[in-house]
Amino acid sequence: MIDWSLIPQYGDRLWDGTLITLKLVLTASVIGILLALPLSLARSSPRRRYWIPAYAYIYFFRGTPLLVQLFLIYYGLGQFEAVRESLLWPVLSDAEYCGLLGLTLNTTAYTAEILRGGIRAVPKGEIEAARAYGMGWWLLQRRIVLPRALRIAWPAYGNEVILLLKGSALVSTIAVWDLMGEARSIFSRTYALEVFLFAGVIYFLLTFVFTRLFHYVERRINRYLVNY
């Protein structure tokens, strides 16, 4: 039988953890897409001095587990005396900021690759027409390529945010009191597996809300398409 008494007893802690999870995911998503825009342009550039560093960054963060990245940031950076004596140490010594940094760096790499796919999918005819009209490179990217690429890549980006939401549970391993961190703490006291069921339901509801939100935005930005 499910022990429903855990909800009034520990519901406030699960709610606090949910807020931290949302804060981490939303902040990492916003910063991630802002960083991914120039990174995707560099990755799409034919010039080696631009695409090679972008490719190396994307390859590293897509090729290694998020858990390893979080451990390297939280436990690894503190091993260097120069880091401990720097102005960044008050931030890097805080588990929540380290979790946010790890999530941001990880989602930036995935989002940049998603946007690169969107850039490559922009019809060449639109680009040629803009060039014939006399648009320079920056105006072409701002007026034609990036808006079109964002529309194309939006469904895949929505999936990335959903994966980021579920992947954010890993920050509990570096002592961040997010939803999963609170659930693990409650379980260590009560040994009640129901707490993970409750946490799973919350993640499911958050995923449902995010999915519907991205679907709504997708319909709005593509409303010019016939029968969309």
C-alpha positions in Angstrom: 0.0 0.0 0.0 1.1 3.5 -0.8 1.8 5.6 2.3 0.0 8.8 1.4 0.9 10.4 4.7 4.3 11.2 3.2 2.8 13.9 1.0 1.6 16.2 3.9 4.7 15.3 5.8 7.4 16.0 3.2 5.4 17.7 0.4 7.0 21.1 1.2 10.5 19.7 0.7 9.5 18.1 -2.6 8.0 21.4 -3.7 11.2 23.3 -2.8 13.2 20.7 -4.7 10.9 21.1 -7.7 11.4 24.9 -7.7 15.2 24.4 -7.7 14.9 21.9 -10.6 12.8 24.3 -12.6 15.3 27.1 -11.8 18.2 25.1 -13.0 16.5 23.8 -16.1 15.1 27.1 -17.2 18.3 29.1 -16.5 20.5 26.5 -18.3 18.1 26.4 -21.3 18.1 30.2 -21.7 21.8 30.6 -21.3 22.4 27.5 -23.4 20.5 28.7 -26.5 22.1 32.1 -26.3 25.6 30.5 -26.2 24.6 27.9 -28.9 23.7 30.6 -31.5 27.2 31.8 -32.1 28.6 28.3 -31.6 26.3 26.9 -34.3 27.4 29.7 -36.7 31.0 28.9 -36.0 30.4 25.2 -36.5 28.7 25.9 -39.8 31.6 28.2 -41.0 33.9 26.9 -43.8 36.8 28.5 -42.0 38.9 26.1 -40.0 39.8 28.6 -37.3 36.0 28.9 -36.4 34.6 25.4 -36.9 37.5 23.5 -35.3 37.2 25.0 -31.8 33.4 24.8 -32.0 33.6 21.1 -33.1 36.0 20.3 -30.3 33.7 21.8 -27.7 30.6 20.1 -29.1 32.4 16.7 -29.5 33.7 16.8 -25.9 30.4 17.6 -24.2 28.3 15.3 -26.4 30.9 12.5 -26.1 31.2 12.4 -22.3 28.5 11.6 -19.8 26.8 14.5 -18.0 27.6 12.9 -14.6 31.3 12.9 -15.4 31.1 16.6 -16.4 29.4 17.5 -13.1 32.1 15.6 -11.1 34.9 17.3 -13.0 33.4 20.7 -12.4 32.4 20.2 -8.7 35.2 18.0 -7.5 37.9 18.5 -10.1 38.2 22.3 -10.3 38.7 22.5 -6.6 41.9 20.5 -6.9 43.7 23.5 -8.5 45.1 26.1 -6.1 44.7 28.8 -8.8 41.0 28.1 -8.9 40.6 28.2 -5.2 42.4 31.5 -5.0 40.5 33.1 -7.9 37.5 35.4 -7.8 35.4 32.5 -9.2 35.9 30.3 -6.2 32.8 31.5 -4.3 30.8 30.4 -7.3 32.6 27.2 -8.1 32.5 26.1 -4.4 28.7 26.2 -4.5 27.1 22.9 -5.5 24.1 24.6 -7.1 26.2 26.9 -9.3 28.4 24.0 -10.3 25.3 22.0 -11.2 24.0 25.0 -13.3 27.3 25.3 -15.0 27.5 21.7 -15.9 23.9 21.6 -17.2 24.5 24.8 -19.2 27.7 23.6 -20.8 26.2 20.3 -21.7 22.9 21.7 -23.2 24.9 24.3 -25.1 26.7 21.6 -27.0 23.6 19.7 -27.9 21.6 22.9 -28.8 24.4 24.1 -31.0 24.4 20.9 -33.0 20.6 21.1 -33.3 20.8 24.6 -34.6 23.5 23.7 -37.0 21.1 21.1 -38.4 18.5 23.8 -38.7 21.0 26.1 -40.5 21.9 23.4 -43.0 18.2 22.8 -43.6 17.4 26.4 -44.6 16.5 26.3 -48.3 19.3 27.5 -50.5 16.9 29.5 -52.6 16.1 31.8 -49.7 19.8 32.4 -49.1 20.5 33.1 -52.7 17.6 35.5 -53.0 18.8 37.4 -49.9 22.3 37.7 -51.4 20.8 38.8 -54.7 18.9 41.5 -52.8 22.3 42.7 -51.5 22.2 41.5 -47.9 25.6 41.1 -46.1 26.6 38.1 -44.1 25.4 39.4 -40.7 22.1 40.8 -42.1 21.5 37.5 -43.9 22.0 35.5 -40.7 19.8 37.8 -38.6 17.0 38.3 -41.1 16.9 34.9 -42.9 19.1 32.1 -41.7 18.7 32.2 -37.9 14.9 32.8 -37.8 14.3 30.1 -40.4 16.7 27.7 -38.6 15.1 28.2 -35.3 11.7 27.3 -36.7 13.1 24.2 -38.3 15.0 23.2 -35.2 12.3 24.0 -32.6 10.8 20.5 -32.2 14.3 19.0 -31.7 15.2 21.8 -29.3 12.0 21.0 -27.3 13.2 17.4 -27.0 16.6 18.6 -25.8 14.9 20.7 -23.0 12.9 17.6 -22.0 16.1 15.6 -21.8 17.7 18.3 -19.8 14.9 18.3 -17.4 15.3 14.5 -16.8 19.1 14.8 -16.8 19.0 17.5 -14.2 18.3 14.7 -11.6 22.1 14.0 -11.8 22.9 17.2 -10.0 21.7 15.5 -6.8 24.9 13.5 -6.9 26.9 16.7 -6.1 24.7 17.7 -3.1 22.2 19.9 -4.9 18.8 19.8 -3.2 16.8 19.6 -6.3 13.7 17.3 -6.6 15.7 14.1 -6.8 18.1 15.4 -4.1 15.2 15.9 -1.7 13.7 12.6 -2.7 16.9 10.8 -1.9 17.2 12.6 1.4 13.6 11.7 2.4 14.3 8.1 1.4 17.4 7.9 3.6 15.3 8.8 6.6 12.1 6.9 5.9 13.1 4.0 3.5 9.8 4.6 1.8 10.0 3.9 -1.9 6.9 5.9 -2.4 8.9 9.1 -2.3 10.5 8.1 -5.6 7.1 7.4 -7.1 5.9 10.9 -6.0 9.1 12.4 -7.5 8.5 10.5 -10.8 5.0 11.8 -11.0 6.3 15.4 -10.6 8.8 14.8 -13.3 6.1 13.4 -15.5 3.8 16.4 -14.9 6.7 18.8 -15.6 7.5 16.9 -18.9 3.8 17.1 -19.9 3.7 20.9 -19.3 7.0 21.5 -21.2 5.8 19.3 -24.1 2.5 21.2 -24.4 4.3 24.5 -24.1 6.8 23.7 -26.9 4.0 22.3 -29.1 2.0 25.5 -28.6 5.0 27.7 -29.5 5.7 25.4 -32.5 2.2 25.9 -33.8 2.5 29.7 -33.4 5.8 30.1 -35.1 4.7 27.9 -38.0 1.2 29.2 -38.4 2.0 30.5 -41.8 2.3 26.9 -43.1 -0.9 25.7 -44.8 -2.7 22.9 -42.8 0.0 22.8 -40.1 
